[in-house]
Amino acid sequence: MLWVTDSPQQTLDDATAVLRSALTGNGDAVAGAFDAVVDRSGLAGAYGVAWCLAATMVGEPAPPGTCALDFPGIEEAGYDTRWVARFVSAYANADADTGEALFGAAAADGLLPECLLTLAGSTVATLRSRAA
């Protein structure tokens, strides 16, 4: 089980740094921001930032367990896209166990960096869509 070791403010600051980099379209800076978190706080810190990005995407959550993943063709999507959809769904359903399992599986598969980059990009796309 992953435990967030940073303060809530540090996690928000880190998520803000990731989003600033993603807003400029700078994937290397997004990766660098996540790398800085991992260097300081390990995977637990990166998990906290990812959970914060999922919260940003979802906004005001519905009651736990009421959100369904409705993503036509999800099984044909790339690993990172499927991972983001499932990770955000886990957040929306307040299912931290599933979120942690997904995070750990991506790390074990060596695909966590791509998943986090896609999560950051998806979060920015969601914010831009809301602003439009």
Backbone hydrogen bonds, N-H to C=O, Kabsch-Sander energy under -0.5 kcal/mol:
donor,donor_aa,acceptor,acceptor_aa,energy
11,T,7,S,-2.4
12,L,8,P,-2.3
13,D,9,Q,-2.6
14,D,10,Q,-2.6
15,A,11,T,-2.6
16,T,12,L,-2.4
17,A,13,D,-2.0
18,V,14,D,-2.2
19,L,15,A,-2.6
20,R,16,T,-2.6
21,S,17,A,-1.9
22,A,18,V,-2.4
23,L,19,L,-2.8
24,T,20,R,-1.1
25,G,22,A,-1.3
26,N,21,S,-2.0
27,G,25,G,-1.2
30,V,26,N,-2.0
31,A,27,G,-2.6
32,G,28,D,-2.4
33,A,29,A,-2.4
34,F,30,V,-2.3
35,D,31,A,-2.8
36,A,32,G,-2.3
37,V,33,A,-1.6
38,V,34,F,-2.6
39,D,35,D,-2.8
40,R,36,A,-1.8
41,S,37,V,-3.6
42,G,38,V,-2.2
45,G,41,S,-0.9
45,G,42,G,-0.6
46,A,42,G,-1.4
47,Y,43,L,-2.7
48,G,44,A,-2.0
49,V,45,G,-1.9
50,A,46,A,-2.6
51,W,47,Y,-2.8
52,C,48,G,-1.9
53,L,49,V,-2.3
54,A,50,A,-2.3
55,A,51,W,-2.1
56,T,52,C,-2.0
57,M,53,L,-2.1
58,V,54,A,-2.5
59,G,55,A,-2.5
66,T,63,P,-1.6
70,D,68,A,-0.8
71,F,69,L,-0.6
74,I,71,F,-1.8
76,E,73,G,-1.6
77,A,73,G,-0.7
77,A,74,I,-1.0
82,R,78,G,-2.6
83,W,79,Y,-2.8
84,V,80,D,-2.4
85,A,81,T,-2.3
86,R,82,R,-2.4
87,F,83,W,-3.0
88,V,84,V,-2.8
89,S,85,A,-1.9
90,A,86,R,-2.3
91,Y,87,F,-2.1
92,A,88,V,-2.9
93,N,89,S,-1.8
94,A,91,Y,-2.3
95,D,90,A,-3.2
96,A,94,A,-0.9
99,G,95,D,-2.1
100,E,96,A,-2.9
101,A,97,D,-2.1
102,L,98,T,-2.8
103,F,99,G,-2.4
104,G,100,E,-2.7
105,A,101,A,-2.5
106,A,102,L,-2.4
107,A,103,F,-2.1
108,A,104,G,-2.6
109,D,105,A,-2.3
110,G,107,A,-1.2
111,L,106,A,-2.4
112,L,106,A,-1.0
115,C,111,L,-2.2
116,L,112,L,-2.9
117,L,113,P,-2.1
118,T,114,E,-2.3
119,L,115,C,-2.4
120,A,116,L,-2.4
121,G,117,L,-2.3
122,S,118,T,-2.7
123,T,119,L,-2.3
124,V,120,A,-2.2
125,A,121,G,-2.4
126,T,122,S,-2.3
127,L,123,T,-2.5
128,R,124,V,-2.7
129,S,125,A,-2.2
130,R,126,T,-2.3
131,A,127,L,-1.7
132,A,128,R,-1.3
